[in-house]
Amino acid sequence: MADDSIRLRPLVEDDWDEVVALEERAYAASGLSEGREVLRSRGSVSPSTCFVLEHEGQFGGYLLALPYPRGECPELTLTEASRFESENLHAHDFVITEELRARGLSPHFVRQIEQEARSQGFDRISMVAVQRSHILWRRLGFDTHAEVTLPESYGTDAVYMSKAL
């Protein structure tokens, strides 16, 4: 797929309905859906690190990321009250629409996110891989950190991962 068919752009107010709907479709069945208020709180503490993936001019997915201390992550049921000062960017929620999954967009999207994170002064990206997505993230250069204890809200199969930039 041609790289010029997708682009990363800042998340804006008009995107929230699509973000919330896609997040619910992706996570509700597994009990990991956070709901609009919690999602928006993550975006509000760090709007410069939250993005939409556009494919051929259409909403194709999103990333909610925020500075977070290494080895820590947001509790799924709690809103964010303030921004952490950290050189680690936590990619909290990364979802691509059903129509675009398995089309090879993830590596390009991740490269753009890494470039943006570097430009903002971050030296590492972390995440919690759920729903067996650690397999994809490992292929994209992320390492697992079994020593990190995750909040119970992520379930028993979640894996904390990170990648140096």
C-alpha positions as CSV (number, residue, x, y, z in Angstrom):
1,M,0.0,0.0,0.0
2,A,1.4,3.4,-0.9
3,D,2.6,5.5,2.0
4,D,1.0,8.6,0.5
5,S,-2.5,7.1,1.0
6,I,-2.3,7.5,4.7
7,R,-1.3,10.4,7.0
8,L,-1.1,11.1,10.6
9,R,-2.8,14.3,11.9
10,P,-3.7,15.7,15.3
11,L,-6.9,14.5,16.8
12,V,-9.5,17.3,16.8
13,E,-12.9,17.8,18.6
14,D,-14.9,16.6,15.6
15,D,-13.1,13.2,15.8
16,W,-14.4,12.1,19.2
17,D,-17.6,10.4,18.0
18,E,-15.6,8.2,15.7
19,V,-12.9,7.5,18.2
20,V,-15.4,6.5,20.9
21,A,-17.4,4.3,18.5
22,L,-14.2,2.5,17.2
23,E,-12.9,2.1,20.7
24,E,-16.1,0.5,21.8
25,R,-16.2,-1.9,18.9
26,A,-12.6,-2.9,19.5
27,Y,-12.8,-3.4,23.3
28,A,-16.3,-3.8,24.6
29,A,-16.6,-7.5,24.1
30,S,-13.4,-8.1,26.1
31,G,-14.4,-5.7,28.9
32,L,-11.6,-3.2,28.2
33,S,-13.7,-0.3,26.8
34,E,-13.2,2.9,28.8
35,G,-16.0,5.1,27.6
36,R,-16.1,8.7,26.4
37,E,-15.2,10.5,29.6
38,V,-12.1,8.5,30.3
39,L,-10.9,8.6,26.7
40,R,-11.4,12.3,26.4
41,S,-9.5,12.8,29.7
42,R,-6.5,11.1,28.2
43,G,-6.7,13.3,25.1
44,S,-7.1,16.5,27.2
45,V,-3.9,16.0,29.2
46,S,-1.7,15.7,26.1
47,P,-3.5,16.8,22.9
48,S,-0.2,17.2,21.1
49,T,0.4,13.4,21.3
50,C,-3.0,12.2,20.2
51,F,-3.5,11.5,16.5
52,V,-5.9,10.3,13.9
53,L,-4.9,8.0,11.0
54,E,-6.4,9.1,7.8
55,H,-6.6,6.8,4.8
56,E,-7.5,8.4,1.5
57,G,-9.0,11.3,3.4
58,Q,-11.2,9.1,5.7
59,F,-11.0,8.3,9.4
60,G,-8.9,5.1,9.6
61,G,-8.0,4.9,13.3
62,Y,-6.5,6.8,16.2
63,L,-3.8,6.9,18.8
64,L,-4.3,8.3,22.3
65,A,-0.8,8.7,23.8
66,L,0.4,10.6,26.8
67,P,3.6,11.1,28.7
68,Y,3.8,8.5,31.5
69,P,6.6,7.3,33.8
70,R,8.4,4.2,32.4
71,G,6.9,1.0,33.9
72,E,3.6,2.6,34.6
73,C,0.3,2.9,32.7
74,P,-3.1,4.5,33.2
75,E,-5.8,2.6,35.1
76,L,-8.6,1.9,32.6
77,T,-11.4,3.0,34.9
78,L,-9.9,6.3,36.0
79,T,-9.8,9.6,34.2
80,E,-6.5,11.4,33.9
81,A,-6.3,14.5,36.1
82,S,-2.9,15.9,35.0
83,R,0.0,15.4,32.6
84,F,3.2,13.7,33.8
85,E,6.5,15.1,32.9
86,S,8.3,12.1,31.3
87,E,10.6,11.3,28.4
88,N,8.4,8.2,27.9
89,L,5.4,8.4,25.6
90,H,2.8,5.9,26.6
91,A,0.7,4.8,23.5
92,H,-2.4,4.0,25.6
93,D,-4.9,3.3,22.9
94,F,-4.0,2.5,19.2
95,V,-6.9,1.2,17.0
96,I,-7.2,0.9,13.2
97,T,-10.7,0.6,11.7
98,E,-12.0,-2.9,10.8
99,E,-11.8,-2.1,7.1
100,L,-8.1,-1.2,7.2
101,R,-6.8,-4.0,9.5
102,A,-4.6,-6.5,7.9
103,R,-3.7,-4.1,5.1
104,G,-0.2,-3.4,6.3
105,L,-0.9,0.1,7.7
106,S,0.4,-0.5,11.3
107,P,4.1,-0.3,10.5
108,H,3.7,2.9,8.6
109,F,1.5,4.4,11.3
110,V,4.0,3.4,14.0
111,R,6.9,4.9,12.0
112,Q,5.0,8.2,11.8
113,I,4.2,8.1,15.6
114,E,7.9,7.3,16.4
115,Q,9.0,10.3,14.3
116,E,6.5,12.6,15.9
117,A,7.5,11.3,19.4
118,R,11.2,12.0,18.7
119,S,10.4,15.5,17.4
120,Q,8.6,16.2,20.7
121,G,11.6,15.0,22.8
122,F,10.5,11.6,23.8
123,D,13.2,8.9,24.0
124,R,10.9,5.8,24.5
125,I,7.4,4.6,23.6
126,S,5.6,2.2,25.9
127,M,2.2,0.4,25.8
128,V,0.1,-2.3,27.2
129,A,-0.6,-4.9,24.6
130,V,-4.0,-6.5,24.9
131,Q,-6.0,-9.1,22.9
132,R,-2.8,-10.9,21.9
133,S,-1.5,-7.8,20.1
134,H,2.0,-8.3,21.7
135,I,2.8,-10.5,18.7
136,L,2.4,-7.5,16.3
137,W,4.2,-5.1,18.6
138,R,7.2,-7.5,19.0
139,R,7.5,-7.6,15.2
140,L,7.6,-3.8,15.3
141,G,10.5,-3.7,17.7
142,F,8.8,-3.5,21.1
143,D,10.2,-5.5,24.0
144,T,8.1,-7.1,26.7
145,H,8.7,-6.3,30.4
146,A,7.3,-9.1,32.5
147,E,8.6,-7.3,35.6
148,V,6.0,-4.6,35.3
149,T,2.8,-5.2,37.3
150,L,-0.3,-4.0,35.5
151,P,-3.6,-2.8,37.0
152,E,-6.2,-5.6,37.2
153,S,-8.4,-3.7,34.8
154,Y,-6.2,-4.9,31.8
155,G,-7.0,-8.5,32.5
156,T,-4.6,-11.4,32.8
157,D,-3.2,-11.6,29.3
158,A,-2.0,-8.0,29.0
159,V,1.7,-7.3,28.4
160,Y,3.7,-4.1,29.1
161,M,6.0,-3.3,26.2
162,S,8.4,-0.5,25.2
163,K,10.8,0.6,22.5
164,A,13.7,3.0,22.6
165,L,13.5,5.7,20.0
